[in-house]
Amino acid sequence: MRNIGVISDTHGLLRPSAMAALCSSDLIIHAGDVGKPGVLEELRAVAPVIAVRGNIDKGPLARKLPERDVLELEGCRILILHDLAD
């Protein structure tokens, strides 16, 4: 079993307590409202990252992130999205 860390709504700020909680992750899912590309870079220093965009993600960052993604892992399908209305 892999350790999957899940985070969202960082809004450009990755708190030390969040990093501490994610430090043993084998994979990190960011479910939108990243805020700044640097957040994803910091997370990638811990583990591979799968991210989707949220409503505050604009410009070049938003163009790099899908609205939703589906992760298939160890026989499970995980839908990653920011807003259920999407």
PDB file with SEQRES, HELIX, SHEET and CRYST1 records, atoms N, CA, C and O in Angstrom:
SEQRES   1 A   86  MET ARG ASN ILE GLY VAL ILE SER ASP THR HIS GLY LEU          
SEQRES   2 A   86  LEU ARG PRO SER ALA MET ALA ALA LEU CYS SER SER ASP          
SEQRES   3 A   86  LEU ILE ILE HIS ALA GLY ASP VAL GLY LYS PRO GLY VAL          
SEQRES   4 A   86  LEU GLU GLU LEU ARG ALA VAL ALA PRO VAL ILE ALA VAL          
SEQRES   5 A   86  ARG GLY ASN ILE ASP LYS GLY PRO LEU ALA ARG LYS LEU          
SEQRES   6 A   86  PRO GLU ARG ASP VAL LEU GLU LEU GLU GLY CYS ARG ILE          
SEQRES   7 A   86  LEU ILE LEU HIS ASP LEU ALA ASP                              
HELIX    1 AA1 PRO A   16  LEU A   22  1                                   7    
HELIX    2 AA2 PRO A   37  ARG A   44  1                                   8    
HELIX    3 AA3 GLY A   59  LYS A   64  1                                   6    
SHEET    1 AA1 3 ILE A   4  ILE A   7  0                                        
SHEET    2 AA1 3 LEU A  27  HIS A  30  1                                        
SHEET    3 AA1 3 VAL A  49  ALA A  51  1                                        
SHEET    1 AA2 2 ARG A  68  LEU A  73  0                                        
SHEET    2 AA2 2 CYS A  76  LEU A  81 -1                                        
CRYST1    1.000    1.000    1.000  90.00  90.00  90.00 P 1           1          
ATOM      1  N   MET A   1       0.858  -1.187   0.000  1.00  0.00           N  
ATOM      2  CA  MET A   1       0.000   0.000   0.000  1.00  0.00           C  
ATOM      3  C   MET A   1       0.892   1.235   0.000  1.00  0.00           C  
ATOM      4  O   MET A   1       1.856   1.323   0.760  1.00  0.00           O  
ATOM      5  N   ARG A   2       0.562   2.162  -0.845  1.00  0.00           N  
ATOM      6  CA  ARG A   2       1.312   3.421  -0.924  1.00  0.00           C  
ATOM      7  C   ARG A   2       0.655   4.465  -0.043  1.00  0.00           C  
ATOM      8  O   ARG A   2      -0.552   4.429   0.198  1.00  0.00           O  
ATOM      9  N   ASN A   3       1.473   5.398   0.436  1.00  0.00           N  
ATOM     10  CA  ASN A   3       0.947   6.541   1.197  1.00  0.00           C  
ATOM     11  C   ASN A   3       0.632   7.654   0.216  1.00  0.00           C  
ATOM     12  O   ASN A   3       1.521   8.149  -0.478  1.00  0.00           O  
ATOM     13  N   ILE A   4      -0.630   8.046   0.159  1.00  0.00           N  
ATOM     14  CA  ILE A   4      -1.062   9.113  -0.741  1.00  0.00           C  
ATOM     15  C   ILE A   4      -1.448  10.312   0.104  1.00  0.00           C  
ATOM     16  O   ILE A   4      -2.343  10.231   0.945  1.00  0.00           O  
ATOM     17  N   GLY A   5      -0.766  11.426  -0.126  1.00  0.00           N  
ATOM     18  CA  GLY A   5      -1.099  12.674   0.555  1.00  0.00           C  
ATOM     19  C   GLY A   5      -2.065  13.470  -0.297  1.00  0.00           C  
ATOM     20  O   GLY A   5      -1.905  13.536  -1.516  1.00  0.00           O  
ATOM     21  N   VAL A   6      -3.054  14.067   0.314  1.00  0.00           N  
ATOM     22  CA  VAL A   6      -4.047  14.871  -0.407  1.00  0.00           C  
ATOM     23  C   VAL A   6      -4.095  16.250   0.222  1.00  0.00           C  
ATOM     24  O   VAL A   6      -4.171  16.392   1.442  1.00  0.00           O  
ATOM     25  N   ILE A   7      -4.050  17.276  -0.642  1.00  0.00           N  
ATOM     26  CA  ILE A   7      -4.089  18.661  -0.181  1.00  0.00           C  
ATOM     27  C   ILE A   7      -4.840  19.486  -1.222  1.00  0.00           C  
ATOM     28  O   ILE A   7      -4.916  19.099  -2.387  1.00  0.00           O  
ATOM     29  N   SER A   8      -5.386  20.607  -0.808  1.00  0.00           N  
ATOM     30  CA  SER A   8      -6.007  21.551  -1.742  1.00  0.00           C  
ATOM     31  C   SER A   8      -6.025  22.924  -1.097  1.00  0.00           C  
ATOM     32  O   SER A   8      -5.682  23.084   0.074  1.00  0.00           O  
ATOM     33  N   ASP A   9      -6.424  23.897  -1.872  1.00  0.00           N  
ATOM     34  CA  ASP A   9      -6.636  25.261  -1.380  1.00  0.00           C  
ATOM     35  C   ASP A   9      -5.416  25.840  -0.666  1.00  0.00           C  
ATOM     36  O   ASP A   9      -5.540  26.465   0.387  1.00  0.00           O  
ATOM     37  N   THR A  10      -4.243  25.625  -1.249  1.00  0.00           N  
ATOM     38  CA  THR A  10      -3.037  26.211  -0.658  1.00  0.00           C  
ATOM     39  C   THR A  10      -2.950  27.708  -0.937  1.00  0.00           C  
ATOM     40  O   THR A  10      -2.299  28.438  -0.189  1.00  0.00           O  
ATOM     41  N   HIS A  11      -3.593  28.172  -1.996  1.00  0.00           N  
ATOM     42  CA  HIS A  11      -3.654  29.598  -2.331  1.00  0.00           C  
ATOM     43  C   HIS A  11      -2.273  30.251  -2.326  1.00  0.00           C  
ATOM     44  O   HIS A  11      -2.117  31.391  -1.889  1.00  0.00           O  
ATOM     45  N   GLY A  12      -1.271  29.516  -2.817  1.00  0.00           N  
ATOM     46  CA  GLY A  12       0.078  30.062  -2.930  1.00  0.00           C  
ATOM     47  C   GLY A  12       0.918  29.947  -1.682  1.00  0.00           C  
ATOM     48  O   GLY A  12       2.065  30.394  -1.675  1.00  0.00           O  
ATOM     49  N   LEU A  13       0.384  29.360  -0.621  1.00  0.00           N  
ATOM     50  CA  LEU A  13       1.107  29.261   0.648  1.00  0.00           C  
ATOM     51  C   LEU A  13       1.088  27.813   1.130  1.00  0.00           C  
ATOM     52  O   LEU A  13       0.029  27.242   1.387  1.00  0.00           O  
ATOM     53  N   LEU A  14       2.258  27.244   1.244  1.00  0.00           N  
ATOM     54  CA  LEU A  14       2.372  25.878   1.739  1.00  0.00           C  
ATOM     55  C   LEU A  14       2.912  25.934   3.160  1.00  0.00           C  
ATOM     56  O   LEU A  14       4.099  26.177   3.378  1.00  0.00           O  
ATOM     57  N   ARG A  15       2.045  25.711   4.103  1.00  0.00           N  
ATOM     58  CA  ARG A  15       2.404  25.839   5.523  1.00  0.00           C  
ATOM     59  C   ARG A  15       3.324  24.697   5.966  1.00  0.00           C  
ATOM     60  O   ARG A  15       3.213  23.578   5.467  1.00  0.00           O  
ATOM     61  N   PRO A  16       4.230  24.985   6.905  1.00  0.00           N  
ATOM     62  CA  PRO A  16       5.121  23.938   7.418  1.00  0.00           C  
ATOM     63  C   PRO A  16       4.358  22.738   7.986  1.00  0.00           C  
ATOM     64  O   PRO A  16       4.810  21.602   7.847  1.00  0.00           O  
ATOM     65  N   SER A  17       3.224  22.975   8.613  1.00  0.00           N  
ATOM     66  CA  SER A  17       2.446  21.860   9.170  1.00  0.00           C  
ATOM     67  C   SER A  17       1.907  20.956   8.057  1.00  0.00           C  
ATOM     68  O   SER A  17       1.801  19.743   8.239  1.00  0.00           O  
ATOM     69  N   ALA A  18       1.569  21.539   6.918  1.00  0.00           N  
ATOM     70  CA  ALA A  18       1.108  20.735   5.781  1.00  0.00           C  
ATOM     71  C   ALA A  18       2.260  19.907   5.225  1.00  0.00           C  
ATOM     72  O   ALA A  18       2.089  18.727   4.918  1.00  0.00           O  
ATOM     73  N   MET A  19       3.423  20.518   5.096  1.00  0.00           N  
ATOM     74  CA  MET A  19       4.592  19.786   4.603  1.00  0.00           C  
ATOM     75  C   MET A  19       4.949  18.642   5.548  1.00  0.00           C  
ATOM     76  O   MET A  19       5.306  17.552   5.101  1.00  0.00           O  
ATOM     77  N   ALA A  20       4.854  18.889   6.838  1.00  0.00           N  
ATOM     78  CA  ALA A  20       5.152  17.836   7.815  1.00  0.00           C  
ATOM     79  C   ALA A  20       4.175  16.670   7.671  1.00  0.00           C  
ATOM     80  O   ALA A  20       4.567  15.509   7.785  1.00  0.00           O  
ATOM     81  N   ALA A  21       2.912  16.981   7.422  1.00  0.00           N  
ATOM     82  CA  ALA A  21       1.897  15.935   7.267  1.00  0.00           C  
ATOM     83  C   ALA A  21       2.109  15.127   5.985  1.00  0.00           C  
ATOM     84  O   ALA A  21       1.754  13.950   5.923  1.00  0.00           O  
ATOM     85  N   LEU A  22       2.690  15.762   4.961  1.00  0.00           N  
ATOM     86  CA  LEU A  22       2.871  15.110   3.669  1.00  0.00           C  
ATOM     87  C   LEU A  22       4.228  14.432   3.513  1.00  0.00           C  
ATOM     88  O   LEU A  22       4.457  13.745   2.518  1.00  0.00           O  
ATOM     89  N   CYS A  23       5.121  14.608   4.462  1.00  0.00           N  
ATOM     90  CA  CYS A  23       6.520  14.196   4.289  1.00  0.00           C  
ATOM     91  C   CYS A  23       6.711  12.697   4.059  1.00  0.00           C  
ATOM     92  O   CYS A  23       7.726  12.305   3.483  1.00  0.00           O  
ATOM     93  N   SER A  24       5.795  11.862   4.477  1.00  0.00           N  
ATOM     94  CA  SER A  24       5.939  10.416   4.264  1.00  0.00           C  
ATOM     95  C   SER A  24       5.134   9.921   3.059  1.00  0.00           C  
ATOM     96  O   SER A  24       4.961   8.715   2.881  1.00  0.00           O  
ATOM     97  N   SER A  25       4.648  10.837   2.245  1.00  0.00           N  
ATOM     98  CA  SER A  25       3.829  10.465   1.085  1.00  0.00           C  
ATOM     99  C   SER A  25       4.688   9.885  -0.033  1.00  0.00           C  
ATOM    100  O   SER A  25       5.811  10.329  -0.273  1.00  0.00           O  
ATOM    101  N   ASP A  26       4.132   8.882  -0.708  1.00  0.00           N  
ATOM    102  CA  ASP A  26       4.747   8.335  -1.916  1.00  0.00           C  
ATOM    103  C   ASP A  26       4.210   9.048  -3.155  1.00  0.00           C  
ATOM    104  O   ASP A  26       4.825   9.010  -4.221  1.00  0.00           O  
ATOM    105  N   LEU A  27       3.065   9.694  -3.002  1.00  0.00           N  
ATOM    106  CA  LEU A  27       2.395  10.434  -4.066  1.00  0.00           C  
ATOM    107  C   LEU A  27       1.566  11.517  -3.399  1.00  0.00           C  
ATOM    108  O   LEU A  27       0.962  11.287  -2.351  1.00  0.00           O  
ATOM    109  N   ILE A  28       1.536  12.705  -4.009  1.00  0.00           N  
ATOM    110  CA  ILE A  28       0.725  13.799  -3.467  1.00  0.00           C  
ATOM    111  C   ILE A  28      -0.290  14.224  -4.516  1.00  0.00           C  
ATOM    112  O   ILE A  28       0.053  14.435  -5.680  1.00  0.00           O  
ATOM    113  N   ILE A  29      -1.538  14.344  -4.094  1.00  0.00           N  
ATOM    114  CA  ILE A  29      -2.613  14.857  -4.942  1.00  0.00           C  
ATOM    115  C   ILE A  29      -2.944  16.257  -4.457  1.00  0.00           C  
ATOM    116  O   ILE A  29      -3.247  16.459  -3.281  1.00  0.00           O  
ATOM    117  N   HIS A  30      -2.885  17.234  -5.374  1.00  0.00           N  
ATOM    118  CA  HIS A  30      -3.318  18.601  -5.044  1.00  0.00           C  
ATOM    119  C   HIS A  30      -4.619  18.833  -5.803  1.00  0.00           C  
ATOM    120  O   HIS A  30      -4.635  18.840  -7.034  1.00  0.00           O  
ATOM    121  N   ALA A  31      -5.705  19.021  -5.066  1.00  0.00           N  
ATOM    122  CA  ALA A  31      -7.039  19.111  -5.660  1.00  0.00           C  
ATOM    123  C   ALA A  31      -7.470  20.546  -5.938  1.00  0.00           C  
ATOM    124  O   ALA A  31      -8.640  20.885  -5.761  1.00  0.00           O  
ATOM    125  N   GLY A  32      -6.545  21.384  -6.369  1.00  0.00           N  
ATOM    126  CA  GLY A  32      -6.898  22.706  -6.871  1.00  0.00           C  
ATOM    127  C   GLY A  32      -6.729  23.859  -5.915  1.00  0.00           C  
ATOM    128  O   GLY A  32      -6.566  23.689  -4.706  1.00  0.00           O  
ATOM    129  N   ASP A  33      -6.777  25.062  -6.512  1.00  0.00           N  
ATOM    130  CA  ASP A  33      -6.451  26.319  -5.834  1.00  0.00           C  
ATOM    131  C   ASP A  33      -5.012  26.283  -5.330  1.00  0.00           C  
ATOM    132  O   ASP A  33      -4.724  26.548  -4.162  1.00  0.00           O  
ATOM    133  N   VAL A  34      -4.123  25.945  -6.259  1.00  0.00           N  
ATOM    134  CA  VAL A  34      -2.686  25.893  -5.981  1.00  0.00           C  
ATOM    135  C   VAL A  34      -2.181  27.292  -5.649  1.00  0.00           C  
ATOM    136  O   VAL A  34      -1.513  27.490  -4.634  1.00  0.00           O  
ATOM    137  N   GLY A  35      -2.499  28.256  -6.498  1.00  0.00           N  
ATOM    138  CA  GLY A  35      -2.139  29.649  -6.254  1.00  0.00           C  
ATOM    139  C   GLY A  35      -0.862  30.094  -6.928  1.00  0.00           C  
ATOM    140  O   GLY A  35      -0.856  31.120  -7.608  1.00  0.00           O  
ATOM    141  N   LYS A  36       0.232  29.349  -6.758  1.00  0.00           N  
ATOM    142  CA  LYS A  36       1.527  29.701  -7.353  1.00  0.00           C  
ATOM    143  C   LYS A  36       2.253  28.418  -7.743  1.00  0.00           C  
ATOM    144  O   LYS A  36       2.150  27.406  -7.050  1.00  0.00           O  
ATOM    145  N   PRO A  37       2.996  28.461  -8.869  1.00  0.00           N  
ATOM    146  CA  PRO A  37       3.727  27.263  -9.298  1.00  0.00           C  
ATOM    147  C   PRO A  37       4.720  26.761  -8.254  1.00  0.00           C  
ATOM    148  O   PRO A  37       4.996  25.563  -8.191  1.00  0.00           O  
ATOM    149  N   GLY A  38       5.254  27.659  -7.438  1.00  0.00           N  
ATOM    150  CA  GLY A  38       6.217  27.263  -6.415  1.00  0.00           C  
ATOM    151  C   GLY A  38       5.672  26.248  -5.431  1.00  0.00           C  
ATOM    152  O   GLY A  38       6.429  25.455  -4.872  1.00  0.00           O  
ATOM    153  N   VAL A  39       4.365  26.266  -5.216  1.00  0.00           N  
ATOM    154  CA  VAL A  39       3.742  25.289  -4.313  1.00  0.00           C  
ATOM    155  C   VAL A  39       3.950  23.879  -4.860  1.00  0.00           C  
ATOM    156  O   VAL A  39       4.317  22.970  -4.116  1.00  0.00           O  
ATOM    157  N   LEU A  40       3.717  23.701  -6.151  1.00  0.00           N  
ATOM    158  CA  LEU A  40       3.890  22.375  -6.747  1.00  0.00           C  
ATOM    159  C   LEU A  40       5.354  21.960  -6.736  1.00  0.00           C  
ATOM    160  O   LEU A  40       5.661  20.783  -6.546  1.00  0.00           O  
ATOM    161  N   GLU A  41       6.259  22.909  -6.937  1.00  0.00           N  
ATOM    162  CA  GLU A  41       7.690  22.604  -6.888  1.00  0.00           C  
ATOM    163  C   GLU A  41       8.087  22.114  -5.499  1.00  0.00           C  
ATOM    164  O   GLU A  41       8.837  21.145  -5.373  1.00  0.00           O  
ATOM    165  N   GLU A  42       7.591  22.773  -4.463  1.00  0.00           N  
ATOM    166  CA  GLU A  42       7.890  22.342  -3.091  1.00  0.00           C  
ATOM    167  C   GLU A  42       7.345  20.941  -2.825  1.00  0.00           C  
ATOM    168  O   GLU A  42       8.014  20.114  -2.206  1.00  0.00           O  
ATOM    169  N   LEU A  43       6.133  20.685  -3.295  1.00  0.00           N  
ATOM    170  CA  LEU A  43       5.538  19.363  -3.095  1.00  0.00           C  
ATOM    171  C   LEU A  43       6.311  18.288  -3.851  1.00  0.00           C  
ATOM    172  O   LEU A  43       6.474  17.173  -3.355  1.00  0.00           O  
ATOM    173  N   ARG A  44       6.790  18.620  -5.058  1.00  0.00           N  
ATOM    174  CA  ARG A  44       7.549  17.648  -5.858  1.00  0.00           C  
ATOM    175  C   ARG A  44       8.884  17.287  -5.209  1.00  0.00           C  
ATOM    176  O   ARG A  44       9.466  16.250  -5.525  1.00  0.00           O  
ATOM    177  N   ALA A  45       9.365  18.125  -4.315  1.00  0.00           N  
ATOM    178  CA  ALA A  45      10.588  17.795  -3.574  1.00  0.00           C  
ATOM    179  C   ALA A  45      10.333  16.654  -2.587  1.00  0.00           C  
ATOM    180  O   ALA A  45      11.273  16.000  -2.135  1.00  0.00           O  
ATOM    181  N   VAL A  46       9.069  16.419  -2.254  1.00  0.00           N  
ATOM    182  CA  VAL A  46       8.685  15.354  -1.321  1.00  0.00           C  
ATOM    183  C   VAL A  46       8.328  14.074  -2.074  1.00  0.00           C  
ATOM    184  O   VAL A  46       8.789  12.988  -1.722  1.00  0.00           O  
ATOM    185  N   ALA A  47       7.498  14.213  -3.119  1.00  0.00           N  
ATOM    186  CA  ALA A  47       6.983  13.050  -3.852  1.00  0.00           C  
ATOM    187  C   ALA A  47       6.419  13.522  -5.194  1.00  0.00           C  
ATOM    188  O   ALA A  47       6.191  14.717  -5.378  1.00  0.00           O  
ATOM    189  N   PRO A  48       6.194  12.604  -6.126  1.00  0.00           N  
ATOM    190  CA  PRO A  48       5.513  12.987  -7.363  1.00  0.00           C  
ATOM    191  C   PRO A  48       4.150  13.608  -7.038  1.00  0.00           C  
ATOM    192  O   PRO A  48       3.510  13.251  -6.049  1.00  0.00           O  
ATOM    193  N   VAL A  49       3.719  14.548  -7.893  1.00  0.00           N  
ATOM    194  CA  VAL A  49       2.482  15.294  -7.647  1.00  0.00           C  
ATOM    195  C   VAL A  49       1.546  15.164  -8.843  1.00  0.00           C  
ATOM    196  O   VAL A  49       1.967  15.269  -9.995  1.00  0.00           O  
ATOM    197  N   ILE A  50       0.278  14.937  -8.551  1.00  0.00           N  
ATOM    198  CA  ILE A  50      -0.795  15.036  -9.537  1.00  0.00           C  
ATOM    199  C   ILE A  50      -1.664  16.193  -9.067  1.00  0.00           C  
ATOM    200  O   ILE A  50      -2.122  16.206  -7.925  1.00  0.00           O  
ATOM    201  N   ALA A  51      -1.890  17.162  -9.945  1.00  0.00           N  
ATOM    202  CA  ALA A  51      -2.643  18.350  -9.541  1.00  0.00           C  
ATOM    203  C   ALA A  51      -3.683  18.712 -10.590  1.00  0.00           C  
ATOM    204  O   ALA A  51      -3.493  18.487 -11.785  1.00  0.00           O  
ATOM    205  N   VAL A  52      -4.784  19.276 -10.117  1.00  0.00           N  
ATOM    206  CA  VAL A  52      -5.810  19.851 -10.985  1.00  0.00           C  
ATOM    207  C   VAL A  52      -5.968  21.320 -10.611  1.00  0.00           C  
ATOM    208  O   VAL A  52      -5.549  21.750  -9.537  1.00  0.00           O  
ATOM    209  N   ARG A  53      -6.575  22.079 -11.512  1.00  0.00           N  
ATOM    210  CA  ARG A  53      -6.728  23.509 -11.225  1.00  0.00           C  
ATOM    211  C   ARG A  53      -8.010  23.773 -10.446  1.00  0.00           C  
ATOM    212  O   ARG A  53      -8.990  23.033 -10.530  1.00  0.00           O  
ATOM    213  N   GLY A  54      -7.957  24.853  -9.691  1.00  0.00           N  
ATOM    214  CA  GLY A  54      -9.124  25.326  -8.966  1.00  0.00           C  
ATOM    215  C   GLY A  54      -9.560  26.669  -9.513  1.00  0.00           C  
ATOM    216  O   GLY A  54      -8.972  27.170 -10.472  1.00  0.00           O  
ATOM    217  N   ASN A  55     -10.572  27.252  -8.921  1.00  0.00           N  
ATOM    218  CA  ASN A  55     -11.143  28.496  -9.444  1.00  0.00           C  
ATOM    219  C   ASN A  55     -10.208  29.696  -9.309  1.00  0.00           C  
ATOM    220  O   ASN A  55     -10.394  30.680 -10.026  1.00  0.00           O  
ATOM    221  N   ILE A  56      -9.210  29.659  -8.421  1.00  0.00           N  
ATOM    222  CA  ILE A  56      -8.289  30.802  -8.326  1.00  0.00           C  
ATOM    223  C   ILE A  56      -7.062  30.637  -9.214  1.00  0.00           C  
ATOM    224  O   ILE A  56      -6.290  31.583  -9.374  1.00  0.00           O  
ATOM    225  N   ASP A  57      -6.869  29.467  -9.788  1.00  0.00           N  
ATOM    226  CA  ASP A  57      -5.698  29.222 -10.627  1.00  0.00           C  
ATOM    227  C   ASP A  57      -5.932  29.826 -12.003  1.00  0.00           C  
ATOM    228  O   ASP A  57      -6.844  29.422 -12.725  1.00  0.00           O  
ATOM    229  N   LYS A  58      -5.098  30.799 -12.357  1.00  0.00           N  
ATOM    230  CA  LYS A  58      -5.260  31.552 -13.604  1.00  0.00           C  
ATOM    231  C   LYS A  58      -3.955  31.552 -14.394  1.00  0.00           C  
ATOM    232  O   LYS A  58      -2.912  31.139 -13.887  1.00  0.00           O  
ATOM    233  N   GLY A  59      -4.024  32.017 -15.634  1.00  0.00           N  
ATOM    234  CA  GLY A  59      -2.841  32.236 -16.455  1.00  0.00           C  
ATOM    235  C   GLY A  59      -2.071  30.965 -16.774  1.00  0.00           C  
ATOM    236  O   GLY A  59      -2.658  29.895 -16.935  1.00  0.00           O  
ATOM    237  N   PRO A  60      -0.736  31.094 -16.866  1.00  0.00           N  
ATOM    238  CA  PRO A  60       0.096  29.952 -17.261  1.00  0.00           C  
ATOM    239  C   PRO A  60      -0.070  28.727 -16.360  1.00  0.00           C  
ATOM    240  O   PRO A  60      -0.053  27.594 -16.841  1.00  0.00           O  
ATOM    241  N   LEU A  61      -0.228  28.950 -15.072  1.00  0.00           N  
ATOM    242  CA  LEU A  61      -0.409  27.821 -14.159  1.00  0.00           C  
ATOM    243  C   LEU A  61      -1.669  27.041 -14.519  1.00  0.00           C  
ATOM    244  O   LEU A  61      -1.633  25.813 -14.604  1.00  0.00           O  
ATOM    245  N   ALA A  62      -2.765  27.730 -14.727  1.00  0.00           N  
ATOM    246  CA  ALA A  62      -4.039  27.070 -15.042  1.00  0.00           C  
ATOM    247  C   ALA A  62      -3.958  26.308 -16.359  1.00  0.00           C  
ATOM    248  O   ALA A  62      -4.544  25.235 -16.495  1.00  0.00           O  
ATOM    249  N   ARG A  63      -3.236  26.857 -17.322  1.00  0.00           N  
ATOM    250  CA  ARG A  63      -3.122  26.187 -18.622  1.00  0.00           C  
ATOM    251  C   ARG A  63      -2.366  24.864 -18.515  1.00  0.00           C  
ATOM    252  O   ARG A  63      -2.545  23.977 -19.350  1.00  0.00           O  
ATOM    253  N   LYS A  64      -1.527  24.729 -17.498  1.00  0.00           N  
ATOM    254  CA  LYS A  64      -0.757  23.496 -17.313  1.00  0.00           C  
ATOM    255  C   LYS A  64      -1.524  22.425 -16.540  1.00  0.00           C  
ATOM    256  O   LYS A  64      -1.136  21.256 -16.542  1.00  0.00           O  
ATOM    257  N   LEU A  65      -2.611  22.822 -15.880  1.00  0.00           N  
ATOM    258  CA  LEU A  65      -3.339  21.889 -15.018  1.00  0.00           C  
ATOM    259  C   LEU A  65      -4.702  21.544 -15.612  1.00  0.00           C  
ATOM    260  O   LEU A  65      -5.410  22.432 -16.086  1.00  0.00           O  
ATOM    261  N   PRO A  66      -5.076  20.272 -15.592  1.00  0.00           N  
ATOM    262  CA  PRO A  66      -6.409  19.903 -16.084  1.00  0.00           C  
ATOM    263  C   PRO A  66      -7.491  20.287 -15.077  1.00  0.00           C  
ATOM    264  O   PRO A  66      -7.207  20.497 -13.898  1.00  0.00           O  
ATOM    265  N   GLU A  67      -8.732  20.378 -15.551  1.00  0.00           N  
ATOM    266  CA  GLU A  67      -9.865  20.635 -14.647  1.00  0.00           C  
ATOM    267  C   GLU A  67     -10.106  19.448 -13.731  1.00  0.00           C  
ATOM    268  O   GLU A  67     -10.499  19.614 -12.576  1.00  0.00           O  
ATOM    269  N   ARG A  68      -9.871  18.261 -14.246  1.00  0.00           N  
ATOM    270  CA  ARG A  68     -10.067  17.042 -13.468  1.00  0.00           C  
ATOM    271  C   ARG A  68      -9.099  15.990 -13.980  1.00  0.00           C  
ATOM    272  O   ARG A  68      -8.553  16.111 -15.077  1.00  0.00           O  
ATOM    273  N   ASP A  69      -8.895  14.975 -13.187  1.00  0.00           N  
ATOM    274  CA  ASP A  69      -8.020  13.874 -13.580  1.00  0.00           C  
ATOM    275  C   ASP A  69      -8.545  12.607 -12.906  1.00  0.00           C  
ATOM    276  O   ASP A  69      -9.236  12.672 -11.889  1.00  0.00           O  
ATOM    277  N   VAL A  70      -8.215  11.485 -13.472  1.00  0.00           N  
ATOM    278  CA  VAL A  70      -8.570  10.203 -12.872  1.00  0.00           C  
ATOM    279  C   VAL A  70      -7.276   9.429 -12.667  1.00  0.00           C  
ATOM    280  O   VAL A  70      -6.516   9.197 -13.607  1.00  0.00           O  
ATOM    281  N   LEU A  71      -7.045   9.041 -11.442  1.00  0.00           N  
ATOM    282  CA  LEU A  71      -5.864   8.270 -11.081  1.00  0.00           C  
ATOM    283  C   LEU A  71      -6.288   6.825 -10.871  1.00  0.00           C  
ATOM    284  O   LEU A  71      -7.202   6.545 -10.095  1.00  0.00           O  
ATOM    285  N   GLU A  72      -5.627   5.912 -11.561  1.00  0.00           N  
ATOM    286  CA  GLU A  72      -5.880   4.491 -11.346  1.00  0.00           C  
ATOM    287  C   GLU A  72      -4.678   3.939 -10.617  1.00  0.00           C  
ATOM    288  O   GLU A  72      -3.556   3.975 -11.124  1.00  0.00           O  
ATOM    289  N   LEU A  73      -4.920   3.426  -9.417  1.00  0.00           N  
ATOM    290  CA  LEU A  73      -3.830   3.001  -8.555  1.00  0.00           C  
ATOM    291  C   LEU A  73      -4.245   1.766  -7.765  1.00  0.00           C  
ATOM    292  O   LEU A  73      -5.230   1.785  -7.028  1.00  0.00           O  
ATOM    293  N   GLU A  74      -3.490   0.710  -7.928  1.00  0.00           N  
ATOM    294  CA  GLU A  74      -3.717  -0.524  -7.172  1.00  0.00           C  
ATOM    295  C   GLU A  74      -5.177  -0.982  -7.225  1.00  0.00           C  
ATOM    296  O   GLU A  74      -5.756  -1.360  -6.206  1.00  0.00           O  
ATOM    297  N   GLY A  75      -5.762  -0.942  -8.424  1.00  0.00           N  
ATOM    298  CA  GLY A  75      -7.125  -1.421  -8.613  1.00  0.00           C  
ATOM    299  C   GLY A  75      -8.220  -0.439  -8.246  1.00  0.00           C  
ATOM    300  O   GLY A  75      -9.401  -0.780  -8.315  1.00  0.00           O  
ATOM    301  N   CYS A  76      -7.852   0.771  -7.860  1.00  0.00           N  
ATOM    302  CA  CYS A  76      -8.843   1.799  -7.501  1.00  0.00           C  
ATOM    303  C   CYS A  76      -8.776   2.949  -8.495  1.00  0.00           C  
ATOM    304  O   CYS A  76      -7.708   3.289  -9.004  1.00  0.00           O  
ATOM    305  N   ARG A  77      -9.933   3.540  -8.760  1.00  0.00           N  
ATOM    306  CA  ARG A  77      -9.996   4.756  -9.576  1.00  0.00           C  
ATOM    307  C   ARG A  77     -10.336   5.912  -8.653  1.00  0.00           C  
ATOM    308  O   ARG A  77     -11.318   5.862  -7.911  1.00  0.00           O  
ATOM    309  N   ILE A  78      -9.513   6.958  -8.705  1.00  0.00           N  
ATOM    310  CA  ILE A  78      -9.706   8.132  -7.856  1.00  0.00           C  
ATOM    311  C   ILE A  78      -9.946   9.328  -8.763  1.00  0.00           C  
ATOM    312  O   ILE A  78      -9.084   9.682  -9.567  1.00  0.00           O  
ATOM    313  N   LEU A  79     -11.109   9.952  -8.639  1.00  0.00           N  
ATOM    314  CA  LEU A  79     -11.428  11.161  -9.391  1.00  0.00           C  
ATOM    315  C   LEU A  79     -10.892  12.353  -8.622  1.00  0.00           C  
ATOM    316  O   LEU A  79     -11.183  12.524  -7.438  1.00  0.00           O  
ATOM    317  N   ILE A  80     -10.105  13.179  -9.303  1.00  0.00           N  
ATOM    318  CA  ILE A  80      -9.523  14.366  -8.678  1.00  0.00           C  
ATOM    319  C   ILE A  80     -10.144  15.587  -9.337  1.00  0.00           C  
ATOM    320  O   ILE A  80     -10.007  15.780 -10.545  1.00  0.00           O  
ATOM    321  N   LEU A  81     -10.824  16.409  -8.554  1.00  0.00           N  
ATOM    322  CA  LEU A  81     -11.394  17.650  -9.050  1.00  0.00           C  
ATOM    323  C   LEU A  81     -11.516  18.624  -7.891  1.00  0.00           C  
ATOM    324  O   LEU A  81     -11.481  18.235  -6.723  1.00  0.00           O  
ATOM    325  N   HIS A  82     -11.661  19.906  -8.239  1.00  0.00           N  
ATOM    326  CA  HIS A  82     -11.719  20.928  -7.201  1.00  0.00           C  
ATOM    327  C   HIS A  82     -13.144  21.214  -6.747  1.00  0.00           C  
ATOM    328  O   HIS A  82     -13.396  21.375  -5.553  1.00  0.00           O  
ATOM    329  N   ASP A  83     -14.068  21.276  -7.687  1.00  0.00           N  
ATOM    330  CA  ASP A  83     -15.436  21.694  -7.382  1.00  0.00           C  
ATOM    331  C   ASP A  83     -16.411  20.674  -7.946  1.00  0.00           C  
ATOM    332  O   ASP A  83     -16.390  20.399  -9.145  1.00  0.00           O  
ATOM    333  N   LEU A  84     -17.256  20.115  -7.108  1.00  0.00           N  
ATOM    334  CA  LEU A  84     -18.219  19.115  -7.568  1.00  0.00           C  
ATOM    335  C   LEU A  84     -19.150  19.643  -8.647  1.00  0.00           C  
ATOM    336  O   LEU A  84     -19.681  18.861  -9.434  1.00  0.00           O  
ATOM    337  N   ALA A  85     -19.357  20.951  -8.701  1.00  0.00           N  
ATOM    338  CA  ALA A  85     -20.212  21.531  -9.735  1.00  0.00           C  
ATOM    339  C   ALA A  85     -19.585  21.373 -11.116  1.00  0.00           C  
ATOM    340  O   ALA A  85     -20.283  21.443 -12.127  1.00  0.00           O  
ATOM    341  N   ASP A  86     -18.276  21.159 -11.161  1.00  0.00           N  
ATOM    342  CA  ASP A  86     -17.581  20.953 -12.431  1.00  0.00           C  
ATOM    343  C   ASP A  86     -17.817  19.536 -12.912  1.00  0.00           C  
ATOM    344  O   ASP A  86     -17.318  19.151 -13.969  1.00  0.00           O  
TER     345      ASP A  86                                                      
END                                                                             
